[in-house]
Amino acid sequence: MIFTEIDKLKSRLDSLRPLPANTVRTLHEQQVLEWTYHSNAIEGNTLTLKETKVVLEGITIGGKSLREHFEVLTSSPP
């Protein structure tokens, strides 16, 4: 049953190809954000998803350690 739904979603995605450049860029940025947030959270980083996004944009978060900021900046994929 779940495979049928996955196949439908894959077919829908394929029908939209090629994706516009802006869409690809947005999807990549979202993937980097989520990858960075979740991998750091596993390691005990207390930054929220929104705080992680802000740090990736180059802004520091008050009340959070430099270690947590550096973890975000050094663990995000290229």
N, C-alpha and C positions, 0 to 999 in steps of 0.2 A: 504494500500500500504506500509506504513512504517513498519507495523507489519510483512509483508512478508519478507522484507529486514532484520529485526531483527531476524526472525526465521532462515534465511539463514546463517547469521553471527553466531548465536548460534550453528547451526549444524556444521559449519566449526570448531568452537572452540572445540566442543565436539569430533570431529574426531581427534583432536590433543592431546587429553588427553591420559595418564597423561602427563602434561607438564614437561619438564626438570627442575631440581632444580634451575639451573641458570636463567631460564626464570621466574620462580615463584619469585625468589629473586629480579630480575630486575623489574618486575611488582609491587611488594610490595614497593620497594624503590621509584618508580615513583609515586605511589599512595600517599605515605607519603609526598613526595615533593609537589605534587599538592594540597593535602588537606591542608598542612601547609601554603603554599603560599596564596591560595584563602581565607582561614579562617582569616588570618592576614590582607590581603588586604581589606576585608570587614570592619575590625576594623580600617582601616586607615594607616596601615603599608605601607611604601613607597619602601620597598625592592622589586626588580624585582624577577622573577622566578629564574634566574641564580644566583642572589645574595643570595636568600634563600637557594639554593642548596649549595653554598659555606659556608654559616653559619652553615648549618646542618653538613658539613664536619669538622667544628671546626675552621674556619678561619673568622676573623672579616673584615668588609667592612669599608674602610675609608669614612668619611663624613656622616656616618649613626649613629644614636644614640644607646646607649647601650640598651635603652628600646626596640628598634626594634629588636636588636639581641636577647634579652631575650625572647621577644614574640615568636620568631621562635623556640627557644630551649625549651620553656615551653609548646607550643601548639602542637608540633608534636606528633602524636600518637605513642605508643610503637612499 
